[in-house]
């Protein structure tokens, strides 16, 4: 006979919408403060109970201002853009951080955070690229990626093949020719998950620069079924790689780019992500991706940690 016991510790997860535009939309993340006594198993269990795409757990750090652990409903993730923006927006509202520079410790090392005019920005690394010709050893082709999205080669933006980009996490960035194509994608989530496993991706970031579709530098959709996220409305860790592709591969030589996401979701949840590139002699050395957060009226309380299953 199995019996589950849990202690009486109550965990509260505050929902914060990150990358809001005009105080609406954005992408909700849960933030758990003072998480020092939670194990990885506790954090995963709580993230699964909350059920949002990411939950951030904030604890003390001996090397940075805060330690952040990120979990999707089914696994740990090294970095999460919208959960980072959500966390630091919430900390700012609580008065735990102020304008200027702060930092986070993650399982993948430290990252700089900047609070600027009420918006939070997070540091990402300079990009590394892998083209489809580099994927042969992984058993994936560009045609596989297109098939998983329900599109053909003629649906791609001119001179943009699928590109694997890493600025801290791996994403495949795919440019399509127009907003109609972006809206009408037919993602095969099982196939995307299989390709993501083979290439160690968080997911796909599909975009268009079609001016009939957006007045921003790009509008996007993001799919990450490997992490139990079919689609989400704002992904800061994917917007960074896309900004690098726009600069390096589409010759959009701007050092500040504004990326829209969530407009083609159902229901729509419009989000804005600003990416500031650090460029020296034509090379991107790093970037900051950020936006505004809004603390939601929604929170999850009475979440239990430290559950133990006993065989009796």
N, C-alpha and C positions, 0 to 999 in steps of 0.2 A: 504493500500500500504506500502511495506517495502522498506526502503532506507538505504544503508550502507554508513557510513561516516568513514573516517580514517584521522588521523592527518598526517602531512608531515614528521614525524620521519622516517629516513631510518635506517634499521637494516642490518648489514653485518654478514653473517655466513661463517667463513673460514673452508674449508674442510681439515682435517688432517688425514692421514692414520696411524693408530696405530698398533703396533706389526709387523712392516715390517721386512722382512728377506732379507738381502743383498740389502737393499734400494728398494725392490720391494714388491708387494703384500700388506698385511695388511688389516685392516678393517677401512673404512672411517667413521669419525664422524664429525659433524659440531660443531664449537665453536663460541659462541657469547660472545664477551667481553663487559664489562661495561654495564651489564644488570640490573643495580640497579632499574631502573624505570619500569621494566616489571612485570606485574602481572602473576599469574599462567596461566590465560586464554590466555594472550599474548604469553607466552612461548610455550604453547601447540599449539597455532595457527601457530606459526613460525616453530616449529618442524614438524607439518603436512605439511606445504608448502615445507620445505626442502626435506622431504621424506626419509632421511637416517634412519638407525635403531635407532640411538640416536643423540640428540643434547644436548650439554652442555652449560649452561648459567653461566657466571662468573660475580660475583659482589663482593662488599666489605663485609668483615666480621668483627664483633667486637671481635671475640674470636680466629679466625684462620687467616692464611695468605690470604685465599680466600674463598668465599662462592660459591659452585657449585650446580646448580639445573639441573637435567637430565630429559629429556622427550623423549619418543618414539613418533611416529606419532599419537598414540591414548591415551597415559596416562603418568603420572609421574612415574619414577622409582627411588628407594631410592639411589642406587649406580649403576654406569656403569663403568666397567673396561676400555674398549677401549676408551671411551670418556674421562675418566680421564687421560689416557696416552696421548691421542691426545691433551688435554688442556695443560698439563704441558710441553709437547714437544713444543707446540706453544709459551707458555709463556717464555720458555727458549730461543727459537730463537729470541723472541722480547727483551730479556734481562730483563724481569720482574722477573725471578727466576734464580738462579745460582746453581752450584754444591752444594750438601749437602741437609739438611733436610728442608722441608717446610710442609704445611698442608692444608687441605680443611675442610670446614664446610659443612655438608649435613643435610637433614631432619632427618637422622638416627644417627646424632652425628658426632663428629670430626674424621678424619682419618689422619694419618701421610703419607707424600709423601717424597720420597727421589729421588734426581737427582744424578745419579752415572754413570760416563763415558758416558754422553750424553743420557743415558736411564732413563726413569721415572718409579718408583716403587710405588705402593700404598699399604697401610696397609689393611689387612682383619683380621677378628676375628678368634680365635680358632674354630674348627669345632664342630657342634652338628649334630647328626645323628638320622634319623628315618628310621627304616627298614620296609619292606612291612607289617609285622605283626602289626605295629603301625598305619597303614592307614585304618584299618577296619572301624573305626568310621567316616572316610571321604568318604566311599563308593568307594574306589579304591583298586584294587589288583595288584600284580605284573603281572598277566596275562593280565590285561587291558593295562599296559604299553607296554608289548611286542606286543600285538595286534596293538596298535597305531603306532608301528614302522614297522609292517609287518614281525616280526621275531618270532621264536619259542624258547623254552627253550634250545634246543640243539645248538642254535646260540650264546648263552652267553659264555663269558670267564669262565673258570673253577673257581669255588668258588667266583664268583661275581654276586650277585643278584642286581636288581635295588636298589639303596640307595638314600634316600633324605638327602641332605647335606646342611647345612647353615653355611656360613662364613660371612654373611651380607645380602645375598639374598638366597632364596630357589631354589635349582636345584635338579632334579633327575638325578643321574649319573648312566649310564648303560654301562657295559663292554661287548664287543662282541669278538668272538674268533679270528677273522682275518680281514684283510683289505678288502677282498672280501665282507664279510658280511657288513662291515661299508659302503662300496661304494654302495651296492645294497639295502640299507634301503628304505622302501616305507612308508614314514611318512603319517599318516592320520591327517592332521592339525586340522580338526574339533575335533577329539577325543583327540589329544594332548592338544588343548585349553581347552576342557572340564575337563580333568584330572588336568591340570595346575590350573584351577579355583578352583577345589575341594581341592587341596593340597597347594594352594597359591604359586605356582611356578612362577619363571621367565620363566623356560623352562627345556628342557632335554639337557644333555651333554653326548653324546655317544662316547665311545673311544675303542681303541684296543692298546695293547702293543706288538702285533705281529711284530717281527723283520723283516719279509718280507714286512711289510707295512710301517715301519718307522725306522729311525736310532735314533729317539728321545725317551724319556721315554714313550710317548704315542702320538697317532694322533687321532683327534677328529672331531666330527660334533656337531653343536648346533642348536636346534629348539625352537623357542619361539613365536608361533602364537598368544598366548594370548596378546602379546605386539606388534602385527602386524609385527613380524620378523619371516618369515618362516625359513630362515637359514642365519647365518652370519659367517664371516671368522675368527674372533678372539674375544674371550669373556673372559676378564681377571677375571671377577667375577665368572665365571664357572671353569676356570683353577685352581683357589685356592681350591675349593671343590674337584676337581679331584686329585690334588696333595695330599690332605689329605687322600683320599681313597687309593691312591697308597701306601702311607706310612703306614696307619693304617690297611688296609684290604688286601692288596696284599704284605705286608711285604717288600716293596722297601724302605729300611731304608736310603734313601738319603735326605739330607737337602736342596739340590738344584736340582730342576727337570725342564726339558725343555719339553714343550708341544707344539705340532704342531697342527694347525687347518687350514682349508680352502683348503687343497689339494684335497679333494673329492667333493668340490663344482663344479657347472657348471655355469659359467667358474671358474676355479681354481683361488684362491687368497691366496697363501701360507703365513702363519703367524707363528711367534714364540713368545711364552710366557714363561718367566722364573719365577719360583715360588721358593722363599727362605723361608723355614719353620723355625720357632723358636721352638725348641724341648727341653723340660726339663724333665728328668726322664722318657723318653719314651712318653711324652704327648705333643701334638702340642698346644702351647699357642697362636700362632698367625702366620701370614705369610705376606710376601710382594710379590706381583705379578707385573711384569713389562716387559718393552721392549722398543724398539725404535719407534719413530714417525717420519713421514715425511710430511711436509707441502705441500699440493697439490696446483697446479696452479688454481684449481677450487674454486670459492667462490660464494655465493649467496648474491646479493645486492638488495636494494630497497624492502626488505621485510617490510611490514607495521605492526605496532603494534597498540594497542588501538582501534581496529575497533569497532564500535557501530552500531547495527541495530535498527532503529527507526520505529515505526508504525505511519504512517502518514494518 
